[in-house]
Amino acid sequence: MACVRLHIGGLDTHAGLLWHDGEGLWFLHSTVAEVGEAIKERAGESRVLGHSRYRITGNITADDMAVEAWTT
């Protein structure tokens, strides 16, 4: 399995996933304000992340056995 890291991210007014695919960090989330669908954007360029007053993350891929069970 490729080294992929997935975190759930809670913001002050939004939530999404932070995904590191081995090459970059992405923020995956849905939005009504812009396109009204799920979007994938570079985390460093995300206006939602940039404007949030706080960020809480949890690593949902830390347990290799749980990831293996989830993906097979």
NORQUI-V559786 format. One record per backbone hydrogen bond with DSSP energy under -0.5 kcal/mol. CO is the residue of the C=O (numbers start at 1). NH is the residue of the N-H. E is the energy in kcal/mol with one decimal. If there is no record, write none. Layout:
BEGIN
<<CO	NH	E> <CO	NH	E>>
END
This chain:
BEGIN
<<2	4	-1.5> <5	20	-2.8> <6	60	-2.1> <6	61	-0.6> <7	18	-2.9> <8	58	-1.9> <9	11	-0.5> <9	16	-2.1> <10	56	-2.7> <14	11	-3.1> <16	9	-3.4> <17	19	-0.6> <17	28	-3.0> <18	7	-3.0> <19	21	-0.7> <19	26	-2.7> <20	5	-2.0> <24	21	-1.7> <24	26	-0.5> <25	43	-2.4> <26	19	-2.5> <26	28	-0.5> <27	29	-0.5> <27	41	-2.0> <28	17	-2.9> <29	39	-3.4> <31	36	-0.6> <37	31	-1.2> <39	29	-2.0> <41	27	-3.4> <42	45	-1.5> <42	46	-0.6> <43	46	-1.1> <46	50	-2.1> <47	51	-2.2> <48	52	-0.8> <49	52	-0.5> <54	12	-0.7> <56	10	-3.5> <58	8	-2.5> <58	60	-0.7> <62	64	-0.9> <63	67	-2.2> <64	68	-2.5> <65	69	-2.2> <66	70	-2.1> <67	71	-2.1> <68	72	-0.8>>
END
